[in-house]
Amino acid sequence: MRKTTLLLGLLLAGVAATASAADKVTVQLKWLPQAQFAGYYVAQAKGFYKDAGLDVTIKPGGPDISPAQVLAAKGADVTVDWMPSALAAREAGVPMVNIAQIFNRSGMMLTCKKSSGVLTPKDFKGKTLGVWFGGNEYPFLSWMGTLGLKTSGANPDVKVLKQGFNVDPLLQNQAACISTMIYNEYWQVIDAGVKASDLVTFPYEDQGVATLEDGLYARGPDLKDPAYVAKLGKFVKASIQGWEYALKHEDEAVKVVLAADTSGGSTAAVQKRQLENVAKLITNAGTPKMGYLDPAAYQRTVKVLLAGGSDPVIKKDPGPAAWTHAVWDKAMGK
């Protein structure tokens, strides 16, 4: 009887240990909690990560947080980052590898006041343009290079204003144009009372200089371990599930995002509008290709980044080692 009881106890202990042995994954976001990252927060709130056998920690980003630096320091298993900053970091020695591409369109653009005299890109010369740094400047610098406009030196063609993550330079007429995202800062300008008819926007997609934005990145050396690839495959699959749910249940997703935003600095209306515009950047949502990095889109991004004249964002094509479909294939059960 005692042997039976002991055996049963050992079996139960083994089951409990197996049930609690969830794989830990830490993901570093590019920015603060907002609808830009709704899919990850929803995947956690709805238990998609837990159902996949994962214990996921979501680390918010911010103006002083570089996803590449966090990844290099092994402070996260996965980061959400833009490809320009990821490839620049890779060339600088951080072994960042794209494992999935959630956004397949760019939401970045310059927003200008018509009263500044800017109506076409030809009008940029001699103007002050607001630019985000911290890795976000790379698409802009590449674009200026393709236009033949110098952004540095004693006599630059355009004056680059290091823009904070707000729209004040445009509202206070400190810059003719500022960097905005279609799902965020553009609407801050509108909310501040500026009429859309008084603005002109230059989406990077329309200018032929769009680069891939919110993708998922991991460390290359870690991906040599099949077990690690399998773990990240589960993460990608659950994240895609979270995104698909968020895009179909926007109001519920907004509540989840607001719950994650401990600052309380946003509203449901603002996050709902953001999520609606984020949806425009995930055109393959609900298809078997969601999260798939299109090699052609990767090459377009590399081409844009190399086209910076005498000061390109990257100096050489990083080649196929900068991305892999191995994790996505695992996620899709291939």
Secondary structure, DSSP 8 states (H G I E B T S, - for coil): -HHHHHHHHHHHHHHHHHHH--EEEEEE-SSSSSGGGHHHHHHHHTTHHHHTTEEEEEE---TT--HHHHHHTTS-SEEEE-HHHHHHHHHTT--EEEEEES--S--EEEEEEGGGT-SSGGGGTT-EEEE--TTTTHHHHHHHHHHT---SSSS-SSEEEE--SSSHHHHTTS-SEEEEETTTHHHHHHHTT--GGGEEEEETTTTT-----SEEEEETGGGGSHHHHHHHHHHHHHHHHHHHHHHH-HHHHHHHHHHH-TT----HHHHHHHHHHHGGG-TTTTSTTTB---HHHHHHHHHHHH--TTS-S-SS--GGGGB-SHHHHHHTT-
